[in-house]
Amino acid sequence: GEYECQVSTTPATTQVFFLKVIETQGAPGEVSVPSAAAEDSNKEVWVVPGDTATLTCPILDPGNDSVSWIRGRDQRLLTVGIYTYTNEDRFSVPRQEQVKSWQLQIHGVRESDSG
């Protein structure tokens, strides 16, 4: 599925990630690779069912701007900053002391998270 990292600058800065859930034996596990069919700003993240997917959005310094994660299929706002805005407790944003990137973690990945 599609997940978007958005920084509330003017204009907004976004990076799109595509989560792919692999059900084959010997899957590579969690690997982040650039999408061959997409522009450099897009990424594919591969993960096996039940694992934790980590989407990493490079943010050098958000300053006073907020960082949000949005699920593409339903435009659901998942997180803003460190706060979660969904009832699904599988989604979290790990706190980081020195912010050089902003992450969204999806725990217990399901096939329905894929796209």
N, CA, C and O atoms as a printed pandas DataFrame, in Angstrom:
     atom_number atom_name residue_name chain_id  residue_number  x_coord  y_coord  z_coord
0              1         N          GLY        A               1    0.815   -1.176    0.000
1              2        CA          GLY        A               1    0.000    0.000    0.000
2              3         C          GLY        A               1    0.861    1.242    0.000
3              4         O          GLY        A               1    2.064    1.183    0.255
4              5         N          GLU        A               2    0.255    2.326   -0.279
5              6        CA          GLU        A               2    0.957    3.606   -0.366
6              7         C          GLU        A               2    0.876    4.339    0.969
7              8         O          GLU        A               2   -0.190    4.441    1.576
8              9         N          TYR        A               3    2.023    4.846    1.413
9             10        CA          TYR        A               3    2.116    5.630    2.642
10            11         C          TYR        A               3    2.906    6.888    2.324
11            12         O          TYR        A               3    3.930    6.829    1.644
12            13         N          GLU        A               4    2.432    8.025    2.814
13            14        CA          GLU        A               4    3.051    9.303    2.485
14            15         C          GLU        A               4    3.555    9.999    3.744
15            16         O          GLU        A               4    2.830   10.158    4.727
16            17         N          CYS        A               5    4.814   10.407    3.684
17            18        CA          CYS        A               5    5.411   11.232    4.724
18            19         C          CYS        A               5    5.285   12.674    4.242
19            20         O          CYS        A               5    5.694   12.995    3.127
20            21         N          GLN        A               6    4.723   13.538    5.076
21            22        CA          GLN        A               6    4.467   14.917    4.666
22            23         C          GLN        A               6    4.968   15.879    5.744
23            24         O          GLN        A               6    4.637   15.747    6.923
24            25         N          VAL        A               7    5.780   16.855    5.305
25            26        CA          VAL        A               7    6.269   17.902    6.203
26            27         C          VAL        A               7    5.481   19.162    5.898
27            28         O          VAL        A               7    5.308   19.525    4.734
28            29         N          SER        A               8    5.002   19.829    6.940
29            30        CA          SER        A               8    4.077   20.958    6.768
30            31         C          SER        A               8    4.773   22.265    6.388
31            32         O          SER        A               8    4.467   23.325    6.935
32            33         N          THR        A               9    5.703   22.175    5.453
33            34        CA          THR        A               9    6.324   23.387    4.919
34            35         C          THR        A               9    5.388   23.993    3.884
35            36         O          THR        A               9    4.366   23.393    3.550
36            37         N          THR        A              10    5.720   25.176    3.369
37            38        CA          THR        A              10    4.920   25.773    2.300
38            39         C          THR        A              10    5.809   25.952    1.086
39            40         O          THR        A              10    6.722   26.777    1.126
40            41         N          PRO        A              11    5.581   25.205   -0.008
41            42        CA          PRO        A              11    4.591   24.130   -0.141
42            43         C          PRO        A              11    5.016   22.893    0.661
43            44         O          PRO        A              11    6.173   22.766    1.061
44            45         N          ALA        A              12    4.073   22.001    0.882
45            46        CA          ALA        A              12    4.344   20.785    1.657
46            47         C          ALA        A              12    5.400   19.935    0.953
47            48         O          ALA        A              12    5.411   19.834   -0.274
48            49         N          THR        A              13    6.276   19.333    1.734
49            50        CA          THR        A              13    7.281   18.410    1.222
50            51         C          THR        A              13    6.765   17.000    1.477
51            52         O          THR        A              13    6.379   16.674    2.600
52            53         N          THR        A              14    6.755   16.165    0.448
53            54        CA          THR        A              14    6.230   14.811    0.619
54            55         C          THR        A              14    7.189   13.772    0.066
55            56         O          THR        A              14    7.981   14.054   -0.833
56            57         N          GLN        A              15    7.108   12.575    0.610
57            58        CA          GLN        A              15    7.808   11.418    0.080
58            59         C          GLN        A              15    6.849   10.243    0.180
59            60         O          GLN        A              15    6.230   10.020    1.220
60            61         N          VAL        A              16    6.731    9.497   -0.905
61            62        CA          VAL        A              16    5.783    8.389   -0.972
62            63         C          VAL        A              16    6.533    7.064   -0.861
63            64         O          VAL        A              16    7.583    6.876   -1.476
64            65         N          PHE        A              17    5.979    6.159   -0.072
65            66        CA          PHE        A              17    6.529    4.817    0.100
66            67         C          PHE        A              17    5.476    3.803   -0.327
67            68         O          PHE        A              17    4.278    4.029   -0.155
68            69         N          PHE        A              18    5.929    2.687   -0.883
69            70        CA          PHE        A              18    5.041    1.602   -1.272
70            71         C          PHE        A              18    5.419    0.373   -0.468
71            72         O          PHE        A              18    6.532   -0.138   -0.594
72            73         N          LEU        A              19    4.495   -0.106    0.360
73            74        CA          LEU        A              19    4.728   -1.282    1.186
74            75         C          LEU        A              19    4.294   -2.517    0.416
75            76         O          LEU        A              19    3.153   -2.612   -0.036
76            77         N          LYS        A              20    5.216   -3.464    0.270
77            78        CA          LYS        A              20    4.947   -4.720   -0.427
78            79         C          LYS        A              20    5.117   -5.863    0.561
79            80         O          LYS        A              20    6.181   -6.014    1.161
80            81         N          VAL        A              21    4.078   -6.664    0.732
81            82        CA          VAL        A              21    4.127   -7.811    1.636
82            83         C          VAL        A              21    4.376   -9.058    0.802
83            84         O          VAL        A              21    3.612   -9.370   -0.111
84            85         N          ILE        A              22    5.463   -9.773    1.129
85            86        CA          ILE        A              22    5.886  -10.942    0.362
86            87         C          ILE        A              22    5.507  -12.192    1.138
87            88         O          ILE        A              22    5.824  -12.309    2.322
88            89         N          GLU        A              23    4.832  -13.125    0.480
89            90        CA          GLU        A              23    4.397  -14.351    1.158
90            91         C          GLU        A              23    5.200  -15.570    0.725
91            92         O          GLU        A              23    4.799  -16.698    1.012
92            93         N          THR        A              24    6.325  -15.371    0.040
93            94        CA          THR        A              24    7.096  -16.510   -0.453
94            95         C          THR        A              24    8.118  -16.957    0.575
95            96         O          THR        A              24    8.540  -16.172    1.425
96            97         N          GLN        A              25    8.518  -18.229    0.496
97            98        CA          GLN        A              25    9.576  -18.754    1.364
98            99         C          GLN        A              25   10.890  -18.097    0.968
99           100         O          GLN        A              25   11.115  -17.811   -0.208
100          101         N          GLY        A              26   11.734  -17.864    1.922
101          102        CA          GLY        A              26   13.034  -17.275    1.628
102          103         C          GLY        A              26   12.954  -15.811    1.255
103          104         O          GLY        A              26   13.846  -15.292    0.584
104          105         N          ALA        A              27   11.891  -15.134    1.682
105          106        CA          ALA        A              27   11.747  -13.704    1.388
106          107         C          ALA        A              27   12.907  -12.942    2.022
107          108         O          ALA        A              27   13.441  -13.363    3.048
108          109         N          PRO        A              28   13.296  -11.828    1.418
109          110        CA          PRO        A              28   14.452  -11.094    1.925
110          111         C          PRO        A              28   14.214  -10.403    3.251
111          112         O          PRO        A              28   15.131   -9.776    3.781
112          113         N          GLY        A              29   13.019  -10.494    3.805
113          114        CA          GLY        A              29   12.724   -9.786    5.045
114          115         C          GLY        A              29   12.473   -8.329    4.758
115          116         O          GLY        A              29   11.962   -7.976    3.694
116          117         N          GLU        A              30   12.823   -7.493    5.684
117          118        CA          GLU        A              30   12.550   -6.071    5.540
118          119         C          GLU        A              30   13.708   -5.405    4.809
119          120         O          GLU        A              30   14.810   -5.300    5.347
120          121         N          VAL        A              31   13.459   -4.960    3.594
121          122        CA          VAL        A              31   14.489   -4.322    2.791
122          123         C          VAL        A              31   13.880   -3.101    2.135
123          124         O          VAL        A              31   12.775   -3.168    1.597
124          125         N          SER        A              32   14.582   -2.001    2.173
125          126        CA          SER        A              32   14.115   -0.783    1.515
126          127         C          SER        A              32   14.931   -0.594    0.247
127          128         O          SER        A              32   16.155   -0.475    0.298
128          129         N          VAL        A              33   14.246   -0.568   -0.894
129          130        CA          VAL        A              33   14.939   -0.396   -2.169
130          131         C          VAL        A              33   14.218    0.664   -2.979
131          132         O          VAL        A              33   13.000    0.804   -2.867
132          133         N          PRO        A              34   14.959    1.421   -3.802
133          134        CA          PRO        A              34   14.280    2.380   -4.673
134          135         C          PRO        A              34   13.407    1.649   -5.680
135          136         O          PRO        A              34   13.778    0.583   -6.170
136          137         N          SER        A              35   12.268    2.209   -5.984
137          138        CA          SER        A              35   11.374    1.616   -6.966
138          139         C          SER        A              35   11.917    1.856   -8.365
139          140         O          SER        A              35   12.216    2.992   -8.732
140          141         N          ALA        A              36   12.045    0.795   -9.141
141          142        CA          ALA        A              36   12.583    0.921  -10.493
142          143         C          ALA        A              36   11.636    1.701  -11.394
143          144         O          ALA        A              36   12.071    2.354  -12.342
144          145         N          ALA        A              37   10.339    1.633  -11.099
145          146        CA          ALA        A              37    9.348    2.273  -11.962
146          147         C          ALA        A              37    8.953    3.662  -11.471
147          148         O          ALA        A              37    8.110    4.317  -12.083
148          149         N          ALA        A              38    9.544    4.109  -10.391
149          150        CA          ALA        A              38    9.141    5.383   -9.800
150          151         C          ALA        A              38   10.307    6.366   -9.782
151          152         O          ALA        A              38   11.456    6.003  -10.032
152          153         N          GLU        A              39    9.981    7.609   -9.482
153          154        CA          GLU        A              39   11.016    8.625   -9.380
154          155         C          GLU        A              39   11.845    8.397   -8.127
155          156         O          GLU        A              39   11.477    7.593   -7.270
156          157         N          ASP        A              40   12.970    9.106   -8.018
157          158        CA          ASP        A              40   13.876    8.940   -6.886
158          159         C          ASP        A              40   13.214    9.213   -5.547
159          160         O          ASP        A              40   13.640    8.669   -4.528
160          161         N          SER        A              41   12.178   10.047   -5.529
161          162        CA          SER        A              41   11.546   10.402   -4.257
162          163         C          SER        A              41   10.625    9.299   -3.735
163          164         O          SER        A              41   10.109    9.412   -2.623
164          165         N          ASN        A              42   10.409    8.245   -4.506
165          166        CA          ASN        A              42    9.527    7.153   -4.088
166          167         C          ASN        A              42   10.347    5.938   -3.697
167          168         O          ASN        A              42   11.415    5.699   -4.260
168          169         N          LYS        A              43    9.853    5.168   -2.733
169          170        CA          LYS        A              43   10.567    3.976   -2.280
170          171         C          LYS        A              43    9.593    2.818   -2.110
171          172         O          LYS        A              43    8.409    3.000   -1.829
172          173         N          GLU        A              44   10.146    1.613   -2.292
173          174        CA          GLU        A              44    9.402    0.399   -2.001
174          175         C          GLU        A              44   10.015   -0.224   -0.760
175          176         O          GLU        A              44   11.238   -0.271   -0.625
176          177         N          VAL        A              45    9.177   -0.700    0.143
177          178        CA          VAL        A              45    9.632   -1.395    1.341
178          179         C          VAL        A              45    9.015   -2.786    1.305
179          180         O          VAL        A              45    7.795   -2.936    1.244
180          181         N          TRP        A              46    9.877   -3.801    1.343
181          182        CA          TRP        A              46    9.437   -5.193    1.267
182          183         C          TRP        A              46    9.504   -5.816    2.650
183          184         O          TRP        A              46   10.481   -5.623    3.374
184          185         N          VAL        A              47    8.472   -6.559    3.021
185          186        CA          VAL        A              47    8.415   -7.179    4.349
186          187         C          VAL        A              47    7.554   -8.437    4.279
187          188         O          VAL        A              47    6.661   -8.542    3.438
188          189         N          VAL        A              48    7.828   -9.386    5.167
189          190        CA          VAL        A              48    7.025  -10.612    5.223
190          191         C          VAL        A              48    5.904  -10.417    6.243
191          192         O          VAL        A              48    6.056   -9.633    7.180
192          193         N          PRO        A              49    4.777  -11.121    6.073
193          194        CA          PRO        A              49    3.654  -10.973    7.003
194          195         C          PRO        A              49    4.080  -11.236    8.445
195          196         O          PRO        A              49    4.869  -12.140    8.719
196          197         N          GLY        A              50    3.548  -10.433    9.354
197          198        CA          GLY        A              50    3.849  -10.591   10.769
198          199         C          GLY        A              50    5.043   -9.791   11.250
199          200         O          GLY        A              50    5.181   -9.544   12.448
200          201         N          ASP        A              51    5.912   -9.380   10.327
201          202        CA          ASP        A              51    7.081   -8.584   10.699
202          203         C          ASP        A              51    6.695   -7.129   10.937
203          204         O          ASP        A              51    5.541   -6.742   10.751
204          205         N          THR        A              52    7.666   -6.336   11.348
205          206        CA          THR        A              52    7.489   -4.896   11.502
206          207         C          THR        A              52    8.121   -4.196   10.312
207          208         O          THR        A              52    9.301   -4.392   10.022
208          209         N          ALA        A              53    7.342   -3.387    9.629
209          210        CA          ALA        A              53    7.859   -2.574    8.526
210          211         C          ALA        A              53    8.241   -1.212    9.080
211          212         O          ALA        A              53    7.493   -0.614    9.854
212          213         N          THR        A              54    9.412   -0.725    8.677
213          214        CA          THR        A              54    9.863    0.598    9.085
214          215         C          THR        A              54   10.040    1.454    7.843
215          216         O          THR        A              54   10.878    1.162    6.991
216          217         N          LEU        A              55    9.247    2.508    7.747
217          218        CA          LEU        A              55    9.353    3.458    6.644
218          219         C          LEU        A              55   10.136    4.651    7.174
219          220         O          LEU        A              55    9.758    5.242    8.186
220          221         N          THR        A              56   11.225    5.008    6.498
221          222        CA          THR        A              56   12.111    6.064    6.977
222          223         C          THR        A              56   12.110    7.237    6.018
223          224         O          THR        A              56   12.518    7.115    4.863
224          225         N          CYS        A              57   11.650    8.366    6.506
225          226        CA          CYS        A              57   11.558    9.592    5.718
226          227         C          CYS        A              57   12.714   10.509    6.135
227          228         O          CYS        A              57   12.785   10.912    7.296
228          229         N          PRO        A              58   13.620   10.846    5.206
229          230        CA          PRO        A              58   14.745   11.704    5.581
230          231         C          PRO        A              58   14.303   13.144    5.823
231          232         O          PRO        A              58   13.854   13.828    4.903
232          233         N          ILE        A              59   14.433   13.591    7.054
233          234        CA          ILE        A              59   14.098   14.963    7.442
234          235         C          ILE        A              59   15.315   15.490    8.190
235          236         O          ILE        A              59   15.623   15.004    9.279
236          237         N          LEU        A              60   16.004   16.462    7.635
237          238        CA          LEU        A              60   17.198   16.970    8.299
238          239         C          LEU        A              60   16.845   17.713    9.580
239          240         O          LEU        A              60   17.438   17.461   10.628
240          241         N          ASP        A              61   15.890   18.618    9.501
241          242        CA          ASP        A              61   15.477   19.371   10.682
242          243         C          ASP        A              61   14.079   19.910   10.438
243          244         O          ASP        A              61   13.921   20.884    9.701
244          245         N          PRO        A              62   13.053   19.300   11.040
245          246        CA          PRO        A              62   11.699   19.781   10.784
246          247         C          PRO        A              62   11.426   21.152   11.392
247          248         O          PRO        A              62   10.446   21.805   11.032
248          249         N          GLY        A              63   12.294   21.599   12.322
249          250        CA          GLY        A              63   12.078   22.897   12.954
250          251         C          GLY        A              63   10.705   22.957   13.599
251          252         O          GLY        A              63   10.346   22.073   14.377
252          253         N          ASN        A              64    9.933   23.990   13.284
253          254        CA          ASN        A              64    8.578   24.130   13.825
254          255         C          ASN        A              64    7.534   23.443   12.960
255          256         O          ASN        A              64    6.350   23.440   13.296
256          257         N          ASP        A              65    7.968   22.859   11.844
257          258        CA          ASP        A              65    7.036   22.182   10.947
258          259         C          ASP        A              65    6.734   20.784   11.478
259          260         O          ASP        A              65    7.605   20.133   12.056
260          261         N          SER        A              66    5.503   20.327   11.282
261          262        CA          SER        A              66    5.135   18.992   11.747
262          263         C          SER        A              66    5.349   17.971   10.635
263          264         O          SER        A              66    5.285   18.293    9.449
264          265         N          VAL        A              67    5.603   16.737   11.048
265          266        CA          VAL        A              67    5.773   15.623   10.118
266          267         C          VAL        A              67    4.590   14.687   10.309
267          268         O          VAL        A              67    4.313   14.244   11.424
268          269         N          SER        A              68    3.888   14.385    9.208
269          270        CA          SER        A              68    2.699   13.528    9.256
270          271         C          SER        A              68    2.904   12.300    8.386
271          272         O          SER        A              68    3.647   12.340    7.405
272          273         N          TRP        A              69    2.243   11.211    8.749
273          274        CA          TRP        A              69    2.178   10.009    7.922
274          275         C          TRP        A              69    0.715    9.780    7.549
275          276         O          TRP        A              69   -0.171    9.814    8.404
276          277         N          ILE        A              70    0.479    9.546    6.253
277          278        CA          ILE        A              70   -0.874    9.365    5.720
278          279         C          ILE        A              70   -0.908    8.056    4.938
279          280         O          ILE        A              70   -0.021    7.788    4.128
280          281         N          ARG        A              71   -1.945    7.235    5.184
281          282        CA          ARG        A              71   -2.132    5.998    4.419
282          283         C          ARG        A              71   -2.864    6.343    3.138
283          284         O          ARG        A              71   -3.923    6.969    3.179
284          285         N          GLY        A              72   -2.316    5.946    2.002
285          286        CA          GLY        A              72   -2.838    6.349    0.706
286          287         C          GLY        A              72   -4.200    5.798    0.341
287          288         O          GLY        A              72   -5.006    6.514   -0.254
288          289         N          ARG        A              73   -4.489    4.531    0.681
289          290        CA          ARG        A              73   -5.717    3.903    0.178
290          291         C          ARG        A              73   -6.984    4.596    0.660
291          292         O          ARG        A              73   -7.992    4.607   -0.046
292          293         N          ASP        A              74   -6.941    5.177    1.861
293          294        CA          ASP        A              74   -8.128    5.851    2.385
294          295         C          ASP        A              74   -7.827    7.274    2.857
295          296         O          ASP        A              74   -8.662    7.919    3.490
296          297         N          GLN        A              75   -6.614    7.757    2.536
297          298        CA          GLN        A              75   -6.175    9.099    2.947
298          299         C          GLN        A              75   -6.302    9.293    4.456
299          300         O          GLN        A              75   -6.587   10.391    4.934
300          301         N          ARG        A              76   -6.088    8.216    5.187
301          302        CA          ARG        A              76   -6.199    8.229    6.653
302          303         C          ARG        A              76   -4.953    8.853    7.269
303          304         O          ARG        A              76   -3.834    8.414    7.001
304          305         N          LEU        A              77   -5.149    9.879    8.093
305          306        CA          LEU        A              77   -4.058   10.484    8.843
306          307         C          LEU        A              77   -3.672    9.515    9.955
307          308         O          LEU        A              77   -4.481    9.227   10.837
308          309         N          LEU        A              78   -2.439    9.012    9.919
309          310        CA          LEU        A              78   -1.988    8.033   10.904
310          311         C          LEU        A              78   -1.286    8.693   12.078
311          312         O          LEU        A              78   -1.575    8.388   13.235
312          313         N          THR        A              79   -0.355    9.607   11.776
313          314        CA          THR        A              79    0.398   10.271   12.833
314          315         C          THR        A              79    0.687   11.720   12.459
315          316         O          THR        A              79    0.771   12.072   11.282
316          317         N          VAL        A              80    0.837   12.547   13.484
317          318        CA          VAL        A              80    1.358   13.908   13.344
318          319         C          VAL        A              80    2.378   14.063   14.456
319          320         O          VAL        A              80    2.042   13.940   15.634
320          321         N          GLY        A              81    3.629   14.332   14.083
321          322        CA          GLY        A              81    4.687   14.357   15.085
322          323         C          GLY        A              81    4.787   12.994   15.735
323          324         O          GLY        A              81    4.840   11.977   15.044
324          325         N          ILE        A              82    4.813   12.964   17.059
325          326        CA          ILE        A              82    4.900   11.681   17.768
326          327         C          ILE        A              82    3.532   11.150   18.173
327          328         O          ILE        A              82    3.433   10.120   18.841
328          329         N          TYR        A              83    2.477   11.851   17.769
329          330        CA          TYR        A              83    1.120   11.473   18.179
330          331         C          TYR        A              83    0.431   10.629   17.112
331          332         O          TYR        A              83    0.511   10.930   15.921
332          333         N          THR        A              84   -0.242    9.576   17.549
333          334        CA          THR        A              84   -0.946    8.667   16.647
334          335         C          THR        A              84   -2.416    9.050   16.592
335          336         O          THR        A              84   -3.044    9.292   17.623
336          337         N          TYR        A              85   -2.967    9.104   15.368
337          338        CA          TYR        A              85   -4.363    9.512   15.164
338          339         C          TYR        A              85   -5.190    8.395   14.550
339          340         O          TYR        A              85   -6.117    8.656   13.784
340          341         N          THR        A              86   -4.862    7.162   14.879
341          342        CA          THR        A              86   -5.637    6.025   14.408
342          343         C          THR        A              86   -5.857    5.075   15.576
343          344         O          THR        A              86   -5.035    5.005   16.489
344          345         N          ASN        A              87   -6.965    4.347   15.545
345          346        CA          ASN        A              87   -7.255    3.373   16.594
346          347         C          ASN        A              87   -6.430    2.105   16.441
347          348         O          ASN        A              87   -6.373    1.280   17.353
348          349         N          GLU        A              88   -5.787    1.951   15.277
349          350        CA          GLU        A              88   -4.973    0.764   15.038
350          351         C          GLU        A              88   -3.645    0.923   15.771
351          352         O          GLU        A              88   -2.816    1.748   15.385
352          353         N          ASP        A              89   -3.440    0.138   16.825
353          354        CA          ASP        A              89   -2.221    0.278   17.619
354          355         C          ASP        A              89   -0.990   -0.324   16.946
355          356         O          ASP        A              89    0.093   -0.341   17.531
356          357         N          ARG        A              90   -1.152   -0.814   15.725
357          358        CA          ARG        A              90   -0.007   -1.356   14.981
358          359         C          ARG        A              90    0.903   -0.252   14.450
359          360         O          ARG        A              90    2.045   -0.521   14.077
360          361         N          PHE        A              91    0.412    0.986   14.412
361          362        CA          PHE        A              91    1.179    2.103   13.862
362          363         C          PHE        A              91    1.833    2.895   14.986
363          364         O          PHE        A              91    1.183    3.227   15.978
364          365         N          SER        A              92    3.128    3.199   14.830
365          366        CA          SER        A              92    3.819    3.999   15.840
366          367         C          SER        A              92    4.946    4.799   15.198
367          368         O          SER        A              92    5.437    4.469   14.119
368          369         N          VAL        A              93    5.337    5.857   15.895
369          370        CA          VAL        A              93    6.465    6.690   15.484
370          371         C          VAL        A              93    7.485    6.624   16.610
371          372         O          VAL        A              93    7.259    7.181   17.684
372          373         N          PRO        A              94    8.622    5.938   16.372
373          374        CA          PRO        A              94    9.625    5.856   17.438
374          375         C          PRO        A              94   10.249    7.221   17.706
375          376         O          PRO        A              94   10.551    7.965   16.772
376          377         N          ARG        A              95   10.440    7.544   18.969
377          378        CA          ARG        A              95   11.094    8.813   19.327
378          379         C          ARG        A              95   12.578    8.714   19.004
379          380         O          ARG        A              95   13.204    7.672   19.197
380          381         N          GLN        A              96   13.123    9.804   18.515
381          382        CA          GLN        A              96   14.545    9.853   18.190
382          383         C          GLN        A              96   15.138   11.111   18.801
383          384         O          GLN        A              96   14.576   12.200   18.681
384          385         N          GLU        A              97   16.284   10.950   19.460
385          386        CA          GLU        A              97   16.925   12.092   20.116
386          387         C          GLU        A              97   17.408   13.117   19.095
387          388         O          GLU        A              97   17.098   14.304   19.203
388          389         N          GLN        A              98   18.155   12.663   18.121
389          390        CA          GLN        A              98   18.657   13.566   17.087
390          391         C          GLN        A              98   17.924   13.230   15.799
391          392         O          GLN        A              98   18.169   12.192   15.185
392          393         N          VAL        A              99   17.036   14.107   15.401
393          394        CA          VAL        A              99   16.166   13.821   14.262
394          395         C          VAL        A              99   16.909   14.087   12.958
395          396         O          VAL        A              99   17.170   15.236   12.599
396          397         N          LYS        A             100   17.247   13.002   12.253
397          398        CA          LYS        A             100   17.796   13.114   10.905
398          399         C          LYS        A             100   16.865   12.405    9.926
399          400         O          LYS        A             100   17.025   12.487    8.708
400          401         N          SER        A             101   15.899   11.715   10.497
401          402        CA          SER        A             101   14.880   11.043    9.698
402          403         C          SER        A             101   13.649   10.880   10.580
403          404         O          SER        A             101   13.721   11.002   11.803
404          405         N          TRP        A             102   12.528   10.606    9.944
405          406        CA          TRP        A             102   11.267   10.416   10.664
406          407         C          TRP        A             102   10.722    9.073   10.240
407          408         O          TRP        A             102   10.593    8.813    9.044
408          409         N          GLN        A             103   10.397    8.210   11.190
409          410        CA          GLN        A             103    9.985    6.855   10.857
410          411         C          GLN        A             103    8.534    6.588   11.222
411          412         O          GLN        A             103    7.985    7.148   12.171
412          413         N          LEU        A             104    7.936    5.701   10.422
413          414        CA          LEU        A             104    6.647    5.111   10.752
414          415         C          LEU        A             104    6.885    3.615   10.852
415          416         O          LEU        A             104    7.437    3.010    9.933
416          417         N          GLN        A             105    6.475    3.016   11.956
417          418        CA          GLN        A             105    6.573    1.572   12.100
418          419         C          GLN        A             105    5.175    0.975   12.044
419          420         O          GLN        A             105    4.239    1.460   12.680
420          421         N          ILE        A             106    5.064   -0.100   11.258
421          422        CA          ILE        A             106    3.811   -0.847   11.152
422          423         C          ILE        A             106    4.104   -2.237   11.703
423          424         O          ILE        A             106    4.818   -3.023   11.079
424          425         N          HIS        A             107    3.554   -2.533   12.863
425          426        CA          HIS        A             107    3.807   -3.801   13.543
426          427         C          HIS        A             107    2.805   -4.850   13.069
427          428         O          HIS        A             107    1.656   -4.532   12.762
428          429         N          GLY        A             108    3.253   -6.103   13.011
429          430        CA          GLY        A             108    2.362   -7.188   12.607
430          431         C          GLY        A             108    1.773   -6.956   11.230
431          432         O          GLY        A             108    0.557   -6.998   11.049
432          433         N          VAL        A             109    2.647   -6.709   10.256
433          434        CA          VAL        A             109    2.209   -6.391    8.895
434          435         C          VAL        A             109    1.282   -7.475    8.357
435          436         O          VAL        A             109    1.521   -8.669    8.538
436          437         N          ARG        A             110    0.224   -7.033    7.694
437          438        CA          ARG        A             110   -0.758   -7.932    7.071
438          439         C          ARG        A             110   -0.704   -7.761    5.558
439          440         O          ARG        A             110   -0.205   -6.760    5.044
440          441         N          GLU        A             111   -1.227   -8.759    4.862
441          442        CA          GLU        A             111   -1.286   -8.664    3.401
442          443         C          GLU        A             111   -2.108   -7.447    2.979
443          444         O          GLU        A             111   -1.828   -6.846    1.942
444          445         N          SER        A             112   -3.109   -7.081    3.763
445          446        CA          SER        A             112   -3.962   -5.936    3.423
446          447         C          SER        A             112   -3.211   -4.602    3.507
447          448         O          SER        A             112   -3.693   -3.594    2.989
448          449         N          ASP        A             113   -2.032   -4.580    4.154
449          450        CA          ASP        A             113   -1.220   -3.364    4.209
450          451         C          ASP        A             113   -0.480   -3.129    2.901
451          452         O          ASP        A             113    0.015   -2.030    2.648
452          453         N          SER        A             114   -0.408   -4.158    2.076
453          454        CA          SER        A             114    0.333   -4.099    0.820
454          455         C          SER        A             114   -0.476   -3.414   -0.265
455          456         O          SER        A             114   -1.665   -3.141   -0.097
456          457         N          GLY        A             115    0.178   -3.143   -1.369
457          458        CA          GLY        A             115   -0.526   -2.538   -2.491
458          459         C          GLY        A             115    0.097   -2.879   -3.798
459          460         O          GLY        A             115   -0.383   -2.442   -4.844
